[in-house]
Amino acid sequence: MACRKQNLDIYILDWDFAVLYSLERQVLPLVNFGWKTHKRVHFVLDDDHPVGASHHQKIVVVDDRVAFVGGFNLTSCRWDTTDHAPDNPKRCDNETKYGPFHDVQMMVDGQAAEKLAHLARMHWERITGDRLPSVKTSQHDPWPDTVSPDLENARVAILRTMPEYEGESEIREIETFYLDAIDRAQSYIYIENQYFSSHVVSTALEEILRKKDGPEVLLVLPKKCSGWLEEETMGALRRHLLERLHQDDVFGRLRVCYPDRKGLTSDVLNVHSKVLVIDDVLLSIGSANLSNRSMGFDTECNLALYADTDKRVAKAIADFRNRLLGEHLGAEPDGVASMIKDTGSLLSTIEALRTDERTLRDLHESENDSIMESLPASMIADPERPIDIEALLDYLGFGGGRRDVKADAKRKAWRFGAVIAFALLLAILWRWTGLKDVASMENLLAAADYVRENPLTIPIVLIVYVIGSCIMFPVTLMILLTALSFGPVMGFVLAFSGSLLGGLAGYLLGGWLGRDVVRKLASDKVNRLSCRLARHGWLAVAIVRVIPIAPFTIVNLVAGSSHISTWSFLVGTAAGMAPGIMAIMIFEGGFERAITNPNLWNIILAFIAVLCAILILYTGKRWLTNQEKRHDE
């Protein structure tokens, strides 16, 4: 499209999703959209949200004249028709077939589209710092000729969820709308949603079900959640809340269903829509799931219609609901409307129109003995409030706050034991297998002697550190090889100098690439180091060297793209790397003596060397952490 239209610019703002979700989403979106596409396709990853949150809005705006809001993600395996045929040959993505997919979105124009364009511009400017120009007024109308509007000249409400973050107040308009709408319901509540894990919405439905003359409630959900991770977390929450709903359904007005059709075997019809219809009065379509996240943690956008006394709007809402029910039941919308009128019941209409070809089946949750059933899954998969980054880093053992010292020591003891076990395994292989003839200590030391005797050794080693640090070669392995080749003293000098030069190269590369590119390359957690590095200076750099929150190369790039000075970066790198390098040199010296001449005295010396290395690491980490505490105070 950008190639065919010379004046067209395309702006895509995508969630910088967590690594946990990478297997379920397109690999390397930055490469596929940011670097492989036309120069007028501007692709940016949005990481400006609380830790664990997501940019979950699904908004498309065309020339400020037409806008789409709904549940569709910009990803693969989403196309389908309302027929949801089990074997549709067109439902194929990159030669991979996928199952039927059900989703809903709303298209609007006029002032509603202009307001959505304003919302999109605000979000883009917040992430990139660039203000997008408004579209010049023209006679061109991008509304597709093939789409007839269901309603004209009606007011549309834009509902949002925005988390509290970096001084911005939270917005919970979608949650407020859901609660008010459920409370207003008199006859029918129709819900389609990907998830059902919102405590507040579930509580509101429980209260309405306990009323003697309350409305009927029809929930249309997927038969199961997508993938083991969602099934173990969001599925566990859904089972718990649905059990509560059934217990409160004392008057038999609740039905929980999933859509099914003849011919589906291992595949299920994936319900991804987010729809709420209250009587013939209220309608909401958008991106917000019935989850705690969508009510107050992620960024969301829904559109809503309110009929009030406008019969045109009421008819459009009723027709839309009947069209959805007709799709699920294999019936014509007029037939659904007639049956609802005759029976006066949404649930009776489902029973009357069920067929073997297409139907809504009752969702019976199976017993599950997953460990997640006994854990507070909402704290992990479906949080309601933003997670503080400093508290999270402290919890993970990356920060300078209080931690469980015993648990921390136990984890380190296990890691130390694993290292010793690996070293003993190598010693056994060297001593009692054919490896001793190829990878003997004598041969390795001979190779080290050859390296040392080369007149260009020092510049070669330093160049290796620079190149290795820029291509993410493990710096620890380079230090170990340096210790083996040059011994403790010269090895320390070369490893220390090489680490500084390699770090400086990555720092300069990060400054050259700029913050936007580095933010796209790095993970969400690493991106947030940029603020911390700039705020704490050399102390923060030293801390992330001793406590490796991220790989050596990534920290260099992020530091270079932040506001930290070159001098602070070098001082922090020197202070943070020195204890580790010294510990490796001492460990290597004692380990080499124990392997080449394994007598009791050398084994004791190796053990002492290991203790000294641990002491150096611990002392360096403790000192730097205390310095950071004083700096904070």
C-alpha positions, 0 to 999 in steps of 0.5 A: 500500500505504501509503495502504491500511494506516494503520500501515504504514511502508515503508523503502527504502535505495537505492544512490546510483549513479554518474552513469556508470550513470544511463542504465541506471537509473531517472531521479531515484529521489529524486523518484519515491520520495522526494518523490512518494510517501506520507509513510510511504514513507521513501526514502534514498540510500546513499552511505556506501561507498568511492568507486566502490563500491555498495550492492548488497544486495537484501534485503526484510524484511516485519514481521521475519517474512518476508525475501527475498534474491536478485538482483532490483533495485528497478527497471523491466524485471525481471518475467517468468515461468519460461517466458521467452516471447519475445513475452509481452505482459505483459513491458512497462514504461511502454509499453516492451517488454523481453526475457526476464529470468531471476533467482532469490531465496530467501524465508525466515522464522523466525530467518533473517528476524529476522537479516536484519531486524537487518542491514537496521536496522543499515545504515539506522541507519548511513546515516541515524542513525535507529534503526528500531523493532522490529516488535511480536510478532503472530500475523500471518504474512505468508508468502504462501498461494500459495507452498509452502516447498521446505524447513522447519526448516532452518538458513540461513547469511547471508553478507556482503561489506562493504568496509573503510571509515571504520574498519570492517573488511572482511568477505569471507564470500561469497568464503570460502564460494565458495572452500571450496565449490568445494574440497569439490566431488566430482561437480558444480559448477553456477553461474548468474551475471550476470558472470564476472570474479572472479580468485580464483573463476576460479583455484579453478575452474582448480585443480579442472579440473586434477585428474584426478578432479575434478567437472564444472563448468557455468557458465550466463552471459548470452550478452553483457553489457548495454550497450556499457560492460559489454561493453567492461569486464566482458565483456573480463574474462570473455573473458580468464578463460574462455580460461584456464578452457578451457586448464586443462580438460584432462579435458573437464569444463567447459561454459560455456553461455547459455540460449536459446529459439526465437523470440528474435532480437535479444533475448537471455535476460538472466541476472541470477541469482547461484546456486551449487550444489555436488553435493547438499550446498551451495547459495548464492543472493543478490546477489553476482556472480562479480566482484572487486567482489562479493568485497570491494568492494561490499556484498553478501548471500547465503543458503546451505544446507548439507545435511551428512548431512540428506537432506531438505536434500540433496533440496531442493538437488538439486530446486532445481538440477534445476528450474533446469536443467529451466527452461533445457532445457524439461524437467520436473525429474523428467526432469532428475533421472532423466537425471542418475541414468542418465548420472551426468553433468551435462554429458551430461544437457544434451546429452541434453535439448537441444531446438530450443524451449529449450536451453543453447547453448555460449558461444563468445566472439568475437574482440574488438579493443577497446582494453579488451582491452589495458588493466587493465579490473579496475582500472576496472570491477571493482576488488577493494579500496576506492579512497582518496578523497584519492588519487582526487582527486589523480589527477583533479587536484582534490587538493593532492597531487603530480601530473604537472606536464607533463600538467597544463600540457598539459591547461590549454594545450589548454583555453586554446587552445580559449578563444582559438580561440572568442574569435577565432571570435567576433571573425571573426563580429563583423567579417565577418558580419551579427552585427556590426550586432546584436551589435556591441561598440558595441551591447553597450557601449550596453546596458551604459551603459543598465544602469549609468545605472539608479539601481537597478543595484547592488541589481538586480545583487546580487539577480541573483547571489543568484537565479542562485547558487540556481538553478545559473546559471553564476557565471562567466557572471555575472562575465563579464557584470558585467565587460562592463557595468561595467568592471574596477574597478566590475565587480570590486566588484560581481562579488566582492560578488555572489559572496559574497552568492550563495554565502551564500544557497546556504550558508543554503539548504543549512543549511535543507535539511539534510544528508539532502536535500543528500546526495540532490541531490548526486553521491557525489564532492560529498557527500564534500566535506562531510567535507573542508570541515568538516575543513579549514575556509576553506582547503578552501572556497578550494581548491574555488573555485579548482579547481572540483570541483563547480558553485558552487551545489552547493559552497554547498549542501554547505558549508551542510549540513556543520559548517563555520562561516559565517565560514570559508565566507565567508573561503574563498569570498572567498579562492578567488573573488578571483583568478578574478574579477580574472583575468576583469576583466583578460582582459575589459578587454584583450579589449574593447580588442582587438575595438573597436580591433584595432591591434597595440598593443591586441592586445599589451595583450590578450595581456599581459592574458591572461598576467596573468590566467593568472598571477593564477589560477596564483599564487592556486591555488599559494598556497592549495594550499601553505596546505592542505599546511601545514595538513595537516602 
